Amino acid sequence: MASINAIQQQLNIPQTPNPLPGKPDNGPESFGKFLLEGIQEVNQMQQDADRAVESLFTGGDVNPAEVLTAVQKADMSFKMMLQVRNKMMQAYAEVKDIRV
């Protein structure tokens, strides 16, 4: 659990307590909202990396190491988002195949 907290701190993910059952933020709406926020965050990282690369190539005052880090963070977050999508599609396919 300590390693997960360390990763959350590195990625600046706010730590929120687990919601109690019966709370209004518990349900499909909150899961959808969580996914949408994650996609928006990945998109923002991609845009920031694009701006940093553009600034580097146009002679802007940026550190090449910071540009490389921004690009790698955007790439890693995009790959993680794809893996989440793949797992969700796999789970959907399994649920779809269940006979009632």
N, C-alpha and C positions, 0 to 999 in steps of 0.2 A: 504494500500500500504506500510505503514511503517513496518508492520509485515512481509511482503514478503521480503523487503530489509534486515530486521534483519536476516531472515532465510538464505538469500543468503550470508550474511556476515559470518554467522556461518559455512556454508558449503563451504566457499571459492569459491563461484560461481562468476565469473567475471560479472559485470554489463555492458551490452552493450546497446547502444541506439537502438531503433527499426529501422530496415532497411527501407529505403525509397523505395516506389514502383518503379520498373524498374531497381533497382540495380542488378548487376550480382549475389550477394549472396542470392537473393530472389528466391525461387522456390523449386522444389522437391529435387534437388541436395543438397541444404543447409539443408533441413529437414532430409534427409538421413544421411548427414554428422553429424548433431546434434545427431541423434539417435546412430550412430556408436560411436561417442565420449563418449556418456553417457554409453554405454555398456562397452567400454574399461575402463572407470573410475570405474564402478562397479567391473569389473574383477580385476583391480589393487587393489581395497579395499579388495577384497576376498583374493588375494595373500598376501597382507600385513598382514592381520589377521592370515592367515595360518602360515606365517613366525614367527609372534609374539607368537602364541601358541606353535609352535615347539621349539622356543627359551626358552619359559617358562618351557616346559617339559624336556628339555635337560639341564636345570640348568643355562641358560644364565642370564645375568645381565639385567633383564627387570622388570618393575613394574607390578604386577598382575592387578592393576586397569587400567593401560594403555592397557593391553592385552584385558581385558574385554570390554573396550570402543571401541577398534578397531574391535572386533568381533561383537559388537552390531551395530556399524556404517555399517559394511559390510552386516549384516543381514537386517538392515533397508533399505539400498540402494537396495539390491536384491529384497526385497518385493515391494518396490516402482517401480522397473523396471518391475516386474511381473504385477503390476496393470496397468502400462502404456501399456504393451503388451495386457492385457485383454481388455482395453478400445479401443485400435486400432483394435483388432479383432472384437469387437462388432460394431464399426463404419463401418468396412469393410463388415460385414454381413448385416448391414442396407443398405448400398449402393448397395450391390449385389442384394438385394431383391427389389430394385426399378424397376418398370416396365417402359420400354421406349416405 
